[in-house]
Amino acid sequence: MNMVDFYPRRWMEQSQRAHNKQQLSLFLGVLEQLKQKSNVKSYRRKSESARQLIISVCKEIPEEYFISCFINGLEDEIGSFV
């Protein structure tokens, strides 16, 4: 491998990692701010969509995190029973 081939590939890898971090930060913010505004079924669909976006960028996020975000976004009348 010559140096000309090495540096562009390395730059692309670093660029992709930076892009993934930005995406992950954005998706986590969306999930953490998601609140139930109508029925639980609709809220669950939105929460699951955000979860899938996050997993597409980072598979290491523990399931407990997603569960906690879901419960925190539930309306008080429902979330207090969970």
N, C-alpha and C positions, 0 to 999 in steps of 0.2 A: 504494500500500500504506500502510495506516495503522499506527501504532505498536502498536496492540492486536494486530493480526494478526502483526506481525513478531516480537515477543518470545516468544510461545508457540512459534512454529515454531523459532526459534533455540534456545530452551530444550530442545525435543524433540530437535533435532539434536545438541546437546551431551550430552544424556542418553543418546541412542543410542550416541554415540561412547564414552562412559564405560562403558556396558554392554558394548560390543564389546571394549574393552580388558580388562575383567574376565573375559569369556569366553575371550578369547585367552590370557590369563595362566593360567587354569585348564586349558585344553586343552593348552597347551605343557607345563605341569607333568605332566599325565597322560602325554603322549608321552615326556617325558624320563625318567620313572620306570618306564615299561613295560619289563618283562623277560620273556625267554622262559622259560616254566615247563613247557612240554610240547613238542609238535613245532613245527617251523618254520612249517608251514602255518597252524596256529592263531595263533601269534605274529604272523605276517604279516597275517592278517585283523584282529587287534586294532590293529596298527600302522596299517594302512590306514584303519580306522574313525576313529582319532584324527586322522590326516592330513586326512581329509575334513572333520571338524569344524573343524579349524584353517583350512583353505582357505575354508570357508563364512564365516568371520569376517575373514580376512585373506589375500588372494590374492598378496601380495608376498613371502611366505616362500619362500626359494630351495629348490629340490629337494635340493640338497646337504645342507641341514639335516635333512631327513627321512631321507635315506640314512644320515647320521651317527648319528642317534638310533636307527635300526633296527639298525645294526651294533653300536652300544654296548650294546643290549639283548639281543643274542644270547648264548647260553651261551658260556663261555670256550673250550670245545673247538671251537666253530664260528667264533666271532668272531675268534679269533686267526689263522684262515686267510684272512680277508677283507681 
